């Protein structure tokens, strides 16, 4: 793995390049990873690292990166925006093509990262292959989910009820929150996230899309049918895995969700 910086919208972004094993001079397919948001990005870090390593050992270039205003990339948390992150995905795509010489690029996204990949797919000249793991289809629902997690975290630390935890932080409505589980969220970013809806999540005609779902009983089949109606080559792969990647326990776990990892690799190789 080779860390480096590249530019998006005038900001320096951290990139992590996993070069392909074998003949590195030969053009190869590239894979770009789109991070989820906040705590989910922390909890999925190891999975992304393992998956990128396996992709590189299989002979393809993999690129992980931090969006602007997140991680080790340039920009303050309060300046983050969905529009900027979409441009960051497009910049990462260009960088992956430069590093690999590839014309075929697959984007892998988890949760909000999957949604960003969908939104960014309409801004590249040749649509990417999209592998979307538990994408966020309703920004409003997603914000409520994060708000509940934030209040639950405070309640757990102090052993309070959720109601007392909310009152202690002056949280009476979602608009009151300036932090979501340890991450600053500006009012403008909240509004951008809240505006995300299934109706706005279309992809260019002919885009190959694989949706993997294993989170919280969410069903993606209706949305996938909509994509097919828009003439996308889309399919849905339900994944049931015992490893709770999105939990406190997962941070120090010695295992990763193997069945989901295998499904991601299979989707990337075009297998069913």
Secondary structure, DSSP 8 states (H G I E B T S, - for coil): -EEEEEEETTEEEEEEEE--SS-TTS---EEEEE--STHHHHHHHHHHHHHHHHHHHTT-EEEEE--TTSTTSSS-GGG--HHHHHHHHHHHHHHHHHHH--S-EEEEEETHHHHHHHHHGGGSSS--EEEEES----HHHHHHHHHHHHHHHHHHHHT--HHHHHHHTT-SSGGG-SEETTEE--HHHHHHHHT--GGG----TT-EEEEEE-STT---HHHHHHHHHTT-EEEEEE---S---SSTGGGG-S---HHHHHHHHHHHTT--
